[in-house]
């Protein structure tokens, strides 16, 4: 030991008294840096509002597509991508997401569809082929007077999303 | 001194050599399971996150790179399990495990199913590399003077702290984001059940039909119960928050680890049944480090043997 017992600096004594240092450091670090893989502040279900939503894919006849079976992707992934696009769009138009109209949700919805097409495996693309053109549906869930009011609306179409993707590849669009 | 006793509440548990070996063996297996066998479909990291900021994780889209990484990780895991060259093996394992997961998390969405395992891996790696660097610089850590088994006990202690940290931070985030009203807000939990249920059925193209087993009907009954009596949502969710917030009590000793482990496994089982959210890797880590079934079997055997001997000697 570099110090005799009675000459240990106070800060070192204090440090020695702290229990579970690794856990404490991790808790503080994760709370501060938030999402920083592999560290996270685990924000899922950290608040329960009276409104929420999810998105799903529908085929050309607007019938739901079993996402995992056909595309290999989970609806939770689709929702998280849509959330990300909504946050980006919020910065562009300067509105609260809660105040977005259906029209405001179209752009982020198309970006979500672009993500699906860009990241589907070749096997999934073959399975999706007979179902095209696909649509993205938004299911809004709202708690009103102790009852859940469910609104299902088509927010994006494959044709528009792919046209946007081509425009983006040509550099017409940021 | 009173304050000193606080530290003594959470001592390093001294495990048997075979327990430490089993910890490393099964932790290695869990880590191996987190490396995908096939490359992810993502060919770039458009929104690099965490590890993706310091390492070009997109190269893991290439099947050859992934195959090399898996082979190197396998060698690394072997050395980790036998308890040799951890300072060299663990960084290799860390890159192989974290890269595909960080690539998936760099698409604009965050997934939390592997974070606890990888956080424990990161802590283990930082510790072993830190010790090696300190040795290289000639500033020996106290731990180096300890017996090797002591160092391995510390490794298990740190991993348990990493697991606890994940749950504690999750509870703190709930309290911060809800402005302390998480339990009150749980009155709206029925809405979340409807959402996760809808998402689950859209994954598989099923419908919440009447003919399914009672256990599959739980979300529907619970949703209705909370809609009819909103306060039940608070009662159902409050224990979950309390368990998360006090997970660190698992570090008091073996018994507290077992009890906390049981609570966490039950918590994950309930989340799985109610919300269709599976945290398989978390449950595996809890089973390994908190429940520690091999020791339970050993303990039961020892107690049965000693009880037998006592009754034998009493009969004589």
HADDOCK unambig.tbl for C-alpha pairs under 7 A between the chains (distance, minus, plus):
assign (segid A and resid 17 and name CA) (segid B and resid 4 and name CA) 5.75 0.50 0.50
assign (segid A and resid 17 and name CA) (segid B and resid 7 and name CA) 5.97 0.50 0.50
assign (segid A and resid 18 and name CA) (segid B and resid 7 and name CA) 6.23 0.50 0.50
assign (segid A and resid 19 and name CA) (segid B and resid 6 and name CA) 6.81 0.50 0.50
assign (segid A and resid 19 and name CA) (segid B and resid 7 and name CA) 4.51 0.50 0.50
assign (segid A and resid 19 and name CA) (segid B and resid 10 and name CA) 6.88 0.50 0.50
assign (segid A and resid 20 and name CA) (segid B and resid 161 and name CA) 6.92 0.50 0.50
assign (segid A and resid 22 and name CA) (segid B and resid 158 and name CA) 6.48 0.50 0.50
assign (segid A and resid 22 and name CA) (segid B and resid 161 and name CA) 6.28 0.50 0.50
assign (segid A and resid 23 and name CA) (segid B and resid 161 and name CA) 4.88 0.50 0.50
assign (segid A and resid 23 and name CA) (segid B and resid 162 and name CA) 5.79 0.50 0.50
assign (segid A and resid 23 and name CA) (segid B and resid 164 and name CA) 6.88 0.50 0.50
assign (segid A and resid 23 and name CA) (segid B and resid 165 and name CA) 5.04 0.50 0.50
assign (segid A and resid 26 and name CA) (segid B and resid 165 and name CA) 6.07 0.50 0.50
assign (segid A and resid 27 and name CA) (segid B and resid 165 and name CA) 5.45 0.50 0.50
assign (segid A and resid 27 and name CA) (segid B and resid 168 and name CA) 6.99 0.50 0.50
assign (segid A and resid 27 and name CA) (segid B and resid 169 and name CA) 5.31 0.50 0.50
assign (segid A and resid 30 and name CA) (segid B and resid 169 and name CA) 6.97 0.50 0.50
assign (segid A and resid 31 and name CA) (segid B and resid 169 and name CA) 6.55 0.50 0.50
assign (segid A and resid 36 and name CA) (segid B and resid 49 and name CA) 5.67 0.50 0.50
assign (segid A and resid 36 and name CA) (segid B and resid 50 and name CA) 3.92 0.50 0.50
assign (segid A and resid 37 and name CA) (segid B and resid 49 and name CA) 6.10 0.50 0.50
assign (segid A and resid 37 and name CA) (segid B and resid 50 and name CA) 4.26 0.50 0.50
assign (segid A and resid 37 and name CA) (segid B and resid 51 and name CA) 5.67 0.50 0.50
assign (segid A and resid 37 and name CA) (segid B and resid 102 and name CA) 6.10 0.50 0.50
assign (segid A and resid 38 and name CA) (segid B and resid 50 and name CA) 6.74 0.50 0.50
assign (segid A and resid 38 and name CA) (segid B and resid 115 and name CA) 5.21 0.50 0.50
assign (segid A and resid 38 and name CA) (segid B and resid 118 and name CA) 5.81 0.50 0.50
assign (segid A and resid 38 and name CA) (segid B and resid 119 and name CA) 5.44 0.50 0.50
assign (segid A and resid 39 and name CA) (segid B and resid 115 and name CA) 6.68 0.50 0.50
assign (segid A and resid 39 and name CA) (segid B and resid 119 and name CA) 6.20 0.50 0.50
assign (segid A and resid 41 and name CA) (segid B and resid 169 and name CA) 5.83 0.50 0.50
assign (segid A and resid 41 and name CA) (segid B and resid 170 and name CA) 5.92 0.50 0.50
assign (segid A and resid 41 and name CA) (segid B and resid 173 and name CA) 6.32 0.50 0.50
assign (segid A and resid 42 and name CA) (segid B and resid 170 and name CA) 5.01 0.50 0.50
assign (segid A and resid 43 and name CA) (segid B and resid 170 and name CA) 6.74 0.50 0.50
assign (segid A and resid 43 and name CA) (segid B and resid 173 and name CA) 6.11 0.50 0.50
assign (segid A and resid 43 and name CA) (segid B and resid 174 and name CA) 6.98 0.50 0.50
assign (segid A and resid 46 and name CA) (segid B and resid 173 and name CA) 6.44 0.50 0.50
assign (segid A and resid 46 and name CA) (segid B and resid 174 and name CA) 4.08 0.50 0.50
assign (segid A and resid 46 and name CA) (segid B and resid 177 and name CA) 5.99 0.50 0.50
assign (segid A and resid 46 and name CA) (segid B and resid 178 and name CA) 6.50 0.50 0.50
assign (segid A and resid 47 and name CA) (segid B and resid 174 and name CA) 6.54 0.50 0.50
assign (segid A and resid 47 and name CA) (segid B and resid 177 and name CA) 6.19 0.50 0.50
assign (segid A and resid 47 and name CA) (segid B and resid 178 and name CA) 5.05 0.50 0.50
assign (segid A and resid 47 and name CA) (segid B and resid 182 and name CA) 6.17 0.50 0.50
assign (segid A and resid 47 and name CA) (segid B and resid 185 and name CA) 6.94 0.50 0.50
assign (segid A and resid 48 and name CA) (segid B and resid 185 and name CA) 5.48 0.50 0.50
assign (segid A and resid 48 and name CA) (segid B and resid 186 and name CA) 6.30 0.50 0.50
assign (segid A and resid 48 and name CA) (segid B and resid 188 and name CA) 5.93 0.50 0.50
assign (segid A and resid 48 and name CA) (segid B and resid 189 and name CA) 6.55 0.50 0.50
assign (segid A and resid 49 and name CA) (segid B and resid 188 and name CA) 6.71 0.50 0.50
assign (segid A and resid 50 and name CA) (segid B and resid 188 and name CA) 6.20 0.50 0.50
assign (segid A and resid 53 and name CA) (segid B and resid 195 and name CA) 6.74 0.50 0.50
assign (segid A and resid 54 and name CA) (segid B and resid 195 and name CA) 6.60 0.50 0.50
assign (segid A and resid 54 and name CA) (segid B and resid 199 and name CA) 6.88 0.50 0.50
assign (segid A and resid 56 and name CA) (segid B and resid 202 and name CA) 6.68 0.50 0.50
assign (segid A and resid 64 and name CA) (segid B and resid 202 and name CA) 6.92 0.50 0.50
assign (segid A and resid 65 and name CA) (segid B and resid 202 and name CA) 6.99 0.50 0.50
assign (segid A and resid 65 and name CA) (segid B and resid 205 and name CA) 6.50 0.50 0.50
assign (segid A and resid 66 and name CA) (segid B and resid 202 and name CA) 5.40 0.50 0.50
assign (segid A and resid 66 and name CA) (segid B and resid 203 and name CA) 5.01 0.50 0.50
assign (segid A and resid 66 and name CA) (segid B and resid 204 and name CA) 4.73 0.50 0.50
assign (segid A and resid 66 and name CA) (segid B and resid 205 and name CA) 4.15 0.50 0.50
assign (segid A and resid 67 and name CA) (segid B and resid 202 and name CA) 6.21 0.50 0.50
assign (segid A and resid 67 and name CA) (segid B and resid 203 and name CA) 4.56 0.50 0.50
assign (segid A and resid 67 and name CA) (segid B and resid 204 and name CA) 6.54 0.50 0.50
assign (segid A and resid 68 and name CA) (segid B and resid 203 and name CA) 4.85 0.50 0.50
assign (segid A and resid 68 and name CA) (segid B and resid 204 and name CA) 6.14 0.50 0.50
assign (segid A and resid 69 and name CA) (segid B and resid 204 and name CA) 6.24 0.50 0.50
assign (segid A and resid 74 and name CA) (segid B and resid 203 and name CA) 6.02 0.50 0.50
assign (segid A and resid 75 and name CA) (segid B and resid 199 and name CA) 5.72 0.50 0.50
assign (segid A and resid 75 and name CA) (segid B and resid 203 and name CA) 6.11 0.50 0.50
assign (segid A and resid 76 and name CA) (segid B and resid 199 and name CA) 6.95 0.50 0.50
assign (segid A and resid 80 and name CA) (segid B and resid 109 and name CA) 5.16 0.50 0.50
assign (segid A and resid 81 and name CA) (segid B and resid 108 and name CA) 5.87 0.50 0.50
assign (segid A and resid 81 and name CA) (segid B and resid 109 and name CA) 5.56 0.50 0.50
assign (segid A and resid 84 and name CA) (segid B and resid 108 and name CA) 5.86 0.50 0.50
assign (segid A and resid 84 and name CA) (segid B and resid 109 and name CA) 6.75 0.50 0.50
assign (segid A and resid 119 and name CA) (segid B and resid 41 and name CA) 5.54 0.50 0.50
assign (segid A and resid 119 and name CA) (segid B and resid 42 and name CA) 5.88 0.50 0.50
assign (segid A and resid 120 and name CA) (segid B and resid 41 and name CA) 6.78 0.50 0.50
assign (segid A and resid 121 and name CA) (segid B and resid 41 and name CA) 6.22 0.50 0.50
assign (segid A and resid 143 and name CA) (segid B and resid 191 and name CA) 6.91 0.50 0.50
assign (segid A and resid 146 and name CA) (segid B and resid 227 and name CA) 5.56 0.50 0.50
assign (segid A and resid 146 and name CA) (segid B and resid 228 and name CA) 6.90 0.50 0.50
assign (segid A and resid 147 and name CA) (segid B and resid 227 and name CA) 6.70 0.50 0.50
assign (segid A and resid 148 and name CA) (segid B and resid 191 and name CA) 6.93 0.50 0.50
